[in-house]
Amino acid sequence: MREIIPAEMRRQCRQKYGFKCVICGIPHYQIHHIEEYAIVKEHKLENLVPLCPNHHEMLHKGSLSKQFLLDKIKNFDSKGWTASQELMLKPLKIILGNNEISEFTGASIICNFLGELYMTLKKTENDDFLINFIAKRKGKTVFSIIDNELSHTSDIWDVEVSGTSYILREKARDILLNLTLNKNDAVIVYAKIDIGLNNKIVLDDRGISFGNNVYICNNTISKSQGGVIVLDKSINKCGTAARGYDQSQIDIRGAKAKRCDIAFYDCMRCRECEIEECQIGFYWELKKLKIWDN
């Protein structure tokens, strides 16, 4: 019975080759034994290499030779960014933590956390979607999707491709980003976002939290131009009448907001709320988060 490659050895292999296929450089790969496992009957780091599914299959079928692979390995540059990989996505919804955004407008800002995590979705004339997504670490971009072209840096502790998910880790059990890209269903975003305060903004299965507080949980946003926004500025449009719920309100459950400029402005702990046809679903000023930073 074939033994499974140890998880740490797989990570070391990914990191050694810059988290990309050694032949084409795209960031979607499987682990390949240079000398066949059936012959060596063991796993060693020096005998492992990441290959995209296409080149992995070609090597196993004999369409590419082992010498061709060895030449690629010899001249391979693991530094820098991966080659771009085209995504074919038509998502029905975006899930931030456990908050759902759907029925997108022509151009939607799904989220913007001070530019450290930023996502937009634009509908084309053919009813396809162009996704733009940026994730940063310490102010430097480490992962991006530009008009459906995905790539990421090699300057990180680990990037694991698991099914349709891309998982970026800063160290063991410390996930910076977990992005699941289901072709015709949901794009799911889990992340830890450093905005320069004591606490990080966390997107996970509890919702979107900051410090010890769950700020938004199990809410839905539909037919709206903006989802969840954190910026270092105040927005004054038409006064509080243009806002569904304003700064003083805490622990809001099951509320409904429709056709507002901003549905929830600097509100804490919003659960199971419904937002429809608004300019922005949730908005926080950085100065408010600084007050809550503990």
Contacts in CASP RR format, 6 or more apart in sequence:
PFRMAT RR
TARGET T0000
AUTHOR 0000-0000-0000
METHOD contacts of the structure
MODEL  1
MREIIPAEMRRQCRQKYGFKCVICGIPHYQIHHIEEYAIVKEHKLENLVP
LCPNHHEMLHKGSLSKQFLLDKIKNFDSKGWTASQELMLKPLKIILGNNE
ISEFTGASIICNFLGELYMTLKKTENDDFLINFIAKRKGKTVFSIIDNEL
SHTSDIWDVEVSGTSYILREKARDILLNLTLNKNDAVIVYAKIDIGLNNK
IVLDDRGISFGNNVYICNNTISKSQGGVIVLDKSINKCGTAARGYDQSQI
DIRGAKAKRCDIAFYDCMRCRECEIEECQIGFYWELKKLKIWDN
2 37 0 8 1.000
3 43 0 8 1.000
5 31 0 8 1.000
5 43 0 8 1.000
5 48 0 8 1.000
6 43 0 8 1.000
9 43 0 8 1.000
9 45 0 8 1.000
9 48 0 8 1.000
10 31 0 8 1.000
10 48 0 8 1.000
11 158 0 8 1.000
11 160 0 8 1.000
12 45 0 8 1.000
13 31 0 8 1.000
13 45 0 8 1.000
13 48 0 8 1.000
13 49 0 8 1.000
13 50 0 8 1.000
14 29 0 8 1.000
14 50 0 8 1.000
14 158 0 8 1.000
14 159 0 8 1.000
14 160 0 8 1.000
15 154 0 8 1.000
15 157 0 8 1.000
15 158 0 8 1.000
16 45 0 8 1.000
16 78 0 8 1.000
17 49 0 8 1.000
17 50 0 8 1.000
17 76 0 8 1.000
17 78 0 8 1.000
18 78 0 8 1.000
18 79 0 8 1.000
18 80 0 8 1.000
18 82 0 8 1.000
18 154 0 8 1.000
19 27 0 8 1.000
19 29 0 8 1.000
19 50 0 8 1.000
19 82 0 8 1.000
19 152 0 8 1.000
19 154 0 8 1.000
19 156 0 8 1.000
19 158 0 8 1.000
19 159 0 8 1.000
20 26 0 8 1.000
20 27 0 8 1.000
20 29 0 8 1.000
20 50 0 8 1.000
20 78 0 8 1.000
20 82 0 8 1.000
20 83 0 8 1.000
20 154 0 8 1.000
21 28 0 8 1.000
21 29 0 8 1.000
21 50 0 8 1.000
21 51 0 8 1.000
21 52 0 8 1.000
21 55 0 8 1.000
22 49 0 8 1.000
22 50 0 8 1.000
22 51 0 8 1.000
22 69 0 8 1.000
22 72 0 8 1.000
22 73 0 8 1.000
22 76 0 8 1.000
23 51 0 8 1.000
23 52 0 8 1.000
23 55 0 8 1.000
23 64 0 8 1.000
23 69 0 8 1.000
23 72 0 8 1.000
24 52 0 8 1.000
24 54 0 8 1.000
24 55 0 8 1.000
24 83 0 8 1.000
25 52 0 8 1.000
25 82 0 8 1.000
25 83 0 8 1.000
26 52 0 8 1.000
26 82 0 8 1.000
26 83 0 8 1.000
26 84 0 8 1.000
26 85 0 8 1.000
27 82 0 8 1.000
27 83 0 8 1.000
27 85 0 8 1.000
27 150 0 8 1.000
27 151 0 8 1.000
27 152 0 8 1.000
27 159 0 8 1.000
27 161 0 8 1.000
27 166 0 8 1.000
28 52 0 8 1.000
28 53 0 8 1.000
28 85 0 8 1.000
28 161 0 8 1.000
29 50 0 8 1.000
29 51 0 8 1.000
29 52 0 8 1.000
29 53 0 8 1.000
29 56 0 8 1.000
29 161 0 8 1.000
30 50 0 8 1.000
30 51 0 8 1.000
30 52 0 8 1.000
30 53 0 8 1.000
30 56 0 8 1.000
31 48 0 8 1.000
31 49 0 8 1.000
31 50 0 8 1.000
31 51 0 8 1.000
32 48 0 8 1.000
32 49 0 8 1.000
32 50 0 8 1.000
32 51 0 8 1.000
32 56 0 8 1.000
32 59 0 8 1.000
33 40 0 8 1.000
33 43 0 8 1.000
33 47 0 8 1.000
33 48 0 8 1.000
34 47 0 8 1.000
34 48 0 8 1.000
34 49 0 8 1.000
34 66 0 8 1.000
34 69 0 8 1.000
34 70 0 8 1.000
34 73 0 8 1.000
35 47 0 8 1.000
37 43 0 8 1.000
40 47 0 8 1.000
49 69 0 8 1.000
49 73 0 8 1.000
51 59 0 8 1.000
55 64 0 8 1.000
58 64 0 8 1.000
59 66 0 8 1.000
59 69 0 8 1.000
78 154 0 8 1.000
79 154 0 8 1.000
80 153 0 8 1.000
80 154 0 8 1.000
80 155 0 8 1.000
81 151 0 8 1.000
81 152 0 8 1.000
81 153 0 8 1.000
81 154 0 8 1.000
82 151 0 8 1.000
82 152 0 8 1.000
82 153 0 8 1.000
82 154 0 8 1.000
83 151 0 8 1.000
84 146 0 8 1.000
84 149 0 8 1.000
84 150 0 8 1.000
84 151 0 8 1.000
85 149 0 8 1.000
85 150 0 8 1.000
85 151 0 8 1.000
86 148 0 8 1.000
86 149 0 8 1.000
86 150 0 8 1.000
87 131 0 8 1.000
87 145 0 8 1.000
87 148 0 8 1.000
87 149 0 8 1.000
87 150 0 8 1.000
87 181 0 8 1.000
88 148 0 8 1.000
88 183 0 8 1.000
89 129 0 8 1.000
89 131 0 8 1.000
89 148 0 8 1.000
89 181 0 8 1.000
89 183 0 8 1.000
89 184 0 8 1.000
89 187 0 8 1.000
90 127 0 8 1.000
90 128 0 8 1.000
90 129 0 8 1.000
90 183 0 8 1.000
90 184 0 8 1.000
91 121 0 8 1.000
91 129 0 8 1.000
91 131 0 8 1.000
91 182 0 8 1.000
91 184 0 8 1.000
91 185 0 8 1.000
91 186 0 8 1.000
91 187 0 8 1.000
92 102 0 8 1.000
92 184 0 8 1.000
92 185 0 8 1.000
92 186 0 8 1.000
93 100 0 8 1.000
93 101 0 8 1.000
93 102 0 8 1.000
93 185 0 8 1.000
93 186 0 8 1.000
93 187 0 8 1.000
94 100 0 8 1.000
94 101 0 8 1.000
94 102 0 8 1.000
94 110 0 8 1.000
94 119 0 8 1.000
94 121 0 8 1.000
94 186 0 8 1.000
94 187 0 8 1.000
94 188 0 8 1.000
94 189 0 8 1.000
95 101 0 8 1.000
95 186 0 8 1.000
95 187 0 8 1.000
95 188 0 8 1.000
95 189 0 8 1.000
96 110 0 8 1.000
96 111 0 8 1.000
96 189 0 8 1.000
96 203 0 8 1.000
96 207 0 8 1.000
96 208 0 8 1.000
96 227 0 8 1.000
96 228 0 8 1.000
97 188 0 8 1.000
97 189 0 8 1.000
97 190 0 8 1.000
97 203 0 8 1.000
97 204 0 8 1.000
97 205 0 8 1.000
97 206 0 8 1.000
97 207 0 8 1.000
97 208 0 8 1.000
98 205 0 8 1.000
98 206 0 8 1.000
98 207 0 8 1.000
98 217 0 8 1.000
98 218 0 8 1.000
99 207 0 8 1.000
99 208 0 8 1.000
99 216 0 8 1.000
99 217 0 8 1.000
99 218 0 8 1.000
99 219 0 8 1.000
99 220 0 8 1.000
99 221 0 8 1.000
99 228 0 8 1.000
100 219 0 8 1.000
100 220 0 8 1.000
100 221 0 8 1.000
101 108 0 8 1.000
101 110 0 8 1.000
101 220 0 8 1.000
101 221 0 8 1.000
101 222 0 8 1.000
101 224 0 8 1.000
101 227 0 8 1.000
102 220 0 8 1.000
102 221 0 8 1.000
102 222 0 8 1.000
103 222 0 8 1.000
103 223 0 8 1.000
104 121 0 8 1.000
104 123 0 8 1.000
104 129 0 8 1.000
105 123 0 8 1.000
105 223 0 8 1.000
105 224 0 8 1.000
105 225 0 8 1.000
106 122 0 8 1.000
106 123 0 8 1.000
107 120 0 8 1.000
107 121 0 8 1.000
107 122 0 8 1.000
107 123 0 8 1.000
107 225 0 8 1.000
108 120 0 8 1.000
108 121 0 8 1.000
108 122 0 8 1.000
108 224 0 8 1.000
108 225 0 8 1.000
108 226 0 8 1.000
108 227 0 8 1.000
109 119 0 8 1.000
109 120 0 8 1.000
109 225 0 8 1.000
109 226 0 8 1.000
109 227 0 8 1.000
109 229 0 8 1.000
110 119 0 8 1.000
110 120 0 8 1.000
110 121 0 8 1.000
110 226 0 8 1.000
110 227 0 8 1.000
110 228 0 8 1.000
111 117 0 8 1.000
111 118 0 8 1.000
111 119 0 8 1.000
111 189 0 8 1.000
111 227 0 8 1.000
111 228 0 8 1.000
111 229 0 8 1.000
112 118 0 8 1.000
112 119 0 8 1.000
112 228 0 8 1.000
112 229 0 8 1.000
112 230 0 8 1.000
112 231 0 8 1.000
113 193 0 8 1.000
113 195 0 8 1.000
113 201 0 8 1.000
113 228 0 8 1.000
113 230 0 8 1.000
114 193 0 8 1.000
114 195 0 8 1.000
114 230 0 8 1.000
114 231 0 8 1.000
114 232 0 8 1.000
114 286 0 8 1.000
115 134 0 8 1.000
115 136 0 8 1.000
116 135 0 8 1.000
116 136 0 8 1.000
116 139 0 8 1.000
116 193 0 8 1.000
116 194 0 8 1.000
116 195 0 8 1.000
117 134 0 8 1.000
117 135 0 8 1.000
117 136 0 8 1.000
117 177 0 8 1.000
117 189 0 8 1.000
117 191 0 8 1.000
117 193 0 8 1.000
118 132 0 8 1.000
118 133 0 8 1.000
118 134 0 8 1.000
119 131 0 8 1.000
119 132 0 8 1.000
119 133 0 8 1.000
119 134 0 8 1.000
119 189 0 8 1.000
120 131 0 8 1.000
120 132 0 8 1.000
120 133 0 8 1.000
121 129 0 8 1.000
121 130 0 8 1.000
121 131 0 8 1.000
121 132 0 8 1.000
122 129 0 8 1.000
122 130 0 8 1.000
122 132 0 8 1.000
123 129 0 8 1.000
124 130 0 8 1.000
129 148 0 8 1.000
130 147 0 8 1.000
130 148 0 8 1.000
131 145 0 8 1.000
131 147 0 8 1.000
131 148 0 8 1.000
131 187 0 8 1.000
132 145 0 8 1.000
132 146 0 8 1.000
132 147 0 8 1.000
133 143 0 8 1.000
133 144 0 8 1.000
133 145 0 8 1.000
133 179 0 8 1.000
134 141 0 8 1.000
134 143 0 8 1.000
134 144 0 8 1.000
135 141 0 8 1.000
135 142 0 8 1.000
135 143 0 8 1.000
135 144 0 8 1.000
135 168 0 8 1.000
135 176 0 8 1.000
135 177 0 8 1.000
135 179 0 8 1.000
135 191 0 8 1.000
136 142 0 8 1.000
137 156 0 8 1.000
137 170 0 8 1.000
137 176 0 8 1.000
137 194 0 8 1.000
138 194 0 8 1.000
140 153 0 8 1.000
140 155 0 8 1.000
141 153 0 8 1.000
142 152 0 8 1.000
142 153 0 8 1.000
142 155 0 8 1.000
142 156 0 8 1.000
142 168 0 8 1.000
142 176 0 8 1.000
142 177 0 8 1.000
143 151 0 8 1.000
143 152 0 8 1.000
143 153 0 8 1.000
143 166 0 8 1.000
143 168 0 8 1.000
143 177 0 8 1.000
143 179 0 8 1.000
144 150 0 8 1.000
144 151 0 8 1.000
144 152 0 8 1.000
150 166 0 8 1.000
152 159 0 8 1.000
152 166 0 8 1.000
152 168 0 8 1.000
156 168 0 8 1.000
156 169 0 8 1.000
156 170 0 8 1.000
156 176 0 8 1.000
157 169 0 8 1.000
157 170 0 8 1.000
157 171 0 8 1.000
158 167 0 8 1.000
158 168 0 8 1.000
158 169 0 8 1.000
159 166 0 8 1.000
159 167 0 8 1.000
159 168 0 8 1.000
159 169 0 8 1.000
160 166 0 8 1.000
160 167 0 8 1.000
160 169 0 8 1.000
161 167 0 8 1.000
164 180 0 8 1.000
164 181 0 8 1.000
164 182 0 8 1.000
164 183 0 8 1.000
165 178 0 8 1.000
165 179 0 8 1.000
165 180 0 8 1.000
165 181 0 8 1.000
166 177 0 8 1.000
166 178 0 8 1.000
166 179 0 8 1.000
166 181 0 8 1.000
167 175 0 8 1.000
167 177 0 8 1.000
167 178 0 8 1.000
168 175 0 8 1.000
168 176 0 8 1.000
168 177 0 8 1.000
168 178 0 8 1.000
169 175 0 8 1.000
169 176 0 8 1.000
170 176 0 8 1.000
174 192 0 8 1.000
175 190 0 8 1.000
175 192 0 8 1.000
176 191 0 8 1.000
176 192 0 8 1.000
177 189 0 8 1.000
177 190 0 8 1.000
177 191 0 8 1.000
177 192 0 8 1.000
178 188 0 8 1.000
178 189 0 8 1.000
178 190 0 8 1.000
178 191 0 8 1.000
179 187 0 8 1.000
179 188 0 8 1.000
179 189 0 8 1.000
179 190 0 8 1.000
179 191 0 8 1.000
180 186 0 8 1.000
180 187 0 8 1.000
180 188 0 8 1.000
181 187 0 8 1.000
182 188 0 8 1.000
189 203 0 8 1.000
190 203 0 8 1.000
190 204 0 8 1.000
190 205 0 8 1.000
191 201 0 8 1.000
191 202 0 8 1.000
191 203 0 8 1.000
192 200 0 8 1.000
192 201 0 8 1.000
192 202 0 8 1.000
192 203 0 8 1.000
193 200 0 8 1.000
193 201 0 8 1.000
193 202 0 8 1.000
193 203 0 8 1.000
194 200 0 8 1.000
195 201 0 8 1.000
195 230 0 8 1.000
195 286 0 8 1.000
195 289 0 8 1.000
197 289 0 8 1.000
197 290 0 8 1.000
197 293 0 8 1.000
198 293 0 8 1.000
198 294 0 8 1.000
199 210 0 8 1.000
199 211 0 8 1.000
199 293 0 8 1.000
199 294 0 8 1.000
200 210 0 8 1.000
200 211 0 8 1.000
201 208 0 8 1.000
201 209 0 8 1.000
201 210 0 8 1.000
201 230 0 8 1.000
202 208 0 8 1.000
202 209 0 8 1.000
202 210 0 8 1.000
202 211 0 8 1.000
206 214 0 8 1.000
206 217 0 8 1.000
207 214 0 8 1.000
207 215 0 8 1.000
207 216 0 8 1.000
207 217 0 8 1.000
207 218 0 8 1.000
208 214 0 8 1.000
208 215 0 8 1.000
208 216 0 8 1.000
208 217 0 8 1.000
208 228 0 8 1.000
209 215 0 8 1.000
210 289 0 8 1.000
210 292 0 8 1.000
210 293 0 8 1.000
211 292 0 8 1.000
211 293 0 8 1.000
211 294 0 8 1.000
212 294 0 8 1.000
213 268 0 8 1.000
213 269 0 8 1.000
213 292 0 8 1.000
214 269 0 8 1.000
214 271 0 8 1.000
215 268 0 8 1.000
215 269 0 8 1.000
215 270 0 8 1.000
215 282 0 8 1.000
215 284 0 8 1.000
216 228 0 8 1.000
216 264 0 8 1.000
216 269 0 8 1.000
216 270 0 8 1.000
216 271 0 8 1.000
216 273 0 8 1.000
216 282 0 8 1.000
217 269 0 8 1.000
217 270 0 8 1.000
217 271 0 8 1.000
217 272 0 8 1.000
218 271 0 8 1.000
218 272 0 8 1.000
219 270 0 8 1.000
219 271 0 8 1.000
219 272 0 8 1.000
219 273 0 8 1.000
219 274 0 8 1.000
219 275 0 8 1.000
219 282 0 8 1.000
220 273 0 8 1.000
220 274 0 8 1.000
220 275 0 8 1.000
221 227 0 8 1.000
221 263 0 8 1.000
221 275 0 8 1.000
221 276 0 8 1.000
221 278 0 8 1.000
221 281 0 8 1.000
222 274 0 8 1.000
222 275 0 8 1.000
222 276 0 8 1.000
222 277 0 8 1.000
223 276 0 8 1.000
223 277 0 8 1.000
224 263 0 8 1.000
224 275 0 8 1.000
224 276 0 8 1.000
224 277 0 8 1.000
224 278 0 8 1.000
224 279 0 8 1.000
224 280 0 8 1.000
224 281 0 8 1.000
225 278 0 8 1.000
225 279 0 8 1.000
225 280 0 8 1.000
226 278 0 8 1.000
226 279 0 8 1.000
226 280 0 8 1.000
226 281 0 8 1.000
227 280 0 8 1.000
227 281 0 8 1.000
227 282 0 8 1.000
228 281 0 8 1.000
228 282 0 8 1.000
229 280 0 8 1.000
229 281 0 8 1.000
229 282 0 8 1.000
229 283 0 8 1.000
229 284 0 8 1.000
230 283 0 8 1.000
230 284 0 8 1.000
230 285 0 8 1.000
230 286 0 8 1.000
230 289 0 8 1.000
231 283 0 8 1.000
231 285 0 8 1.000
231 286 0 8 1.000
232 285 0 8 1.000
232 286 0 8 1.000
232 287 0 8 1.000
233 285 0 8 1.000
234 285 0 8 1.000
235 261 0 8 1.000
235 262 0 8 1.000
235 265 0 8 1.000
235 280 0 8 1.000
235 283 0 8 1.000
237 261 0 8 1.000
237 262 0 8 1.000
238 261 0 8 1.000
240 246 0 8 1.000
242 260 0 8 1.000
242 261 0 8 1.000
242 262 0 8 1.000
243 260 0 8 1.000
243 261 0 8 1.000
243 262 0 8 1.000
243 263 0 8 1.000
243 264 0 8 1.000
243 265 0 8 1.000
244 257 0 8 1.000
244 260 0 8 1.000
244 262 0 8 1.000
244 263 0 8 1.000
244 264 0 8 1.000
244 265 0 8 1.000
245 252 0 8 1.000
245 255 0 8 1.000
245 257 0 8 1.000
245 263 0 8 1.000
245 264 0 8 1.000
245 265 0 8 1.000
245 267 0 8 1.000
245 270 0 8 1.000
246 265 0 8 1.000
246 266 0 8 1.000
246 267 0 8 1.000
247 265 0 8 1.000
247 266 0 8 1.000
247 267 0 8 1.000
247 288 0 8 1.000
249 267 0 8 1.000
250 267 0 8 1.000
250 268 0 8 1.000
250 269 0 8 1.000
251 268 0 8 1.000
251 269 0 8 1.000
252 264 0 8 1.000
252 267 0 8 1.000
252 269 0 8 1.000
252 270 0 8 1.000
252 271 0 8 1.000
252 273 0 8 1.000
253 270 0 8 1.000
253 271 0 8 1.000
253 272 0 8 1.000
253 273 0 8 1.000
254 271 0 8 1.000
254 272 0 8 1.000
254 273 0 8 1.000
254 274 0 8 1.000
255 270 0 8 1.000
255 273 0 8 1.000
255 274 0 8 1.000
256 273 0 8 1.000
256 274 0 8 1.000
256 275 0 8 1.000
256 276 0 8 1.000
257 263 0 8 1.000
257 264 0 8 1.000
257 273 0 8 1.000
257 274 0 8 1.000
257 275 0 8 1.000
257 276 0 8 1.000
257 278 0 8 1.000
257 281 0 8 1.000
258 275 0 8 1.000
258 276 0 8 1.000
258 277 0 8 1.000
258 278 0 8 1.000
259 276 0 8 1.000
259 277 0 8 1.000
259 278 0 8 1.000
260 278 0 8 1.000
260 279 0 8 1.000
261 278 0 8 1.000
261 279 0 8 1.000
261 280 0 8 1.000
262 278 0 8 1.000
262 279 0 8 1.000
262 280 0 8 1.000
262 281 0 8 1.000
262 283 0 8 1.000
263 273 0 8 1.000
263 275 0 8 1.000
263 278 0 8 1.000
263 280 0 8 1.000
263 281 0 8 1.000
263 282 0 8 1.000
264 270 0 8 1.000
264 273 0 8 1.000
264 275 0 8 1.000
264 281 0 8 1.000
264 282 0 8 1.000
264 283 0 8 1.000
265 283 0 8 1.000
266 283 0 8 1.000
266 284 0 8 1.000
266 285 0 8 1.000
266 288 0 8 1.000
267 282 0 8 1.000
268 292 0 8 1.000
270 282 0 8 1.000
275 281 0 8 1.000
END
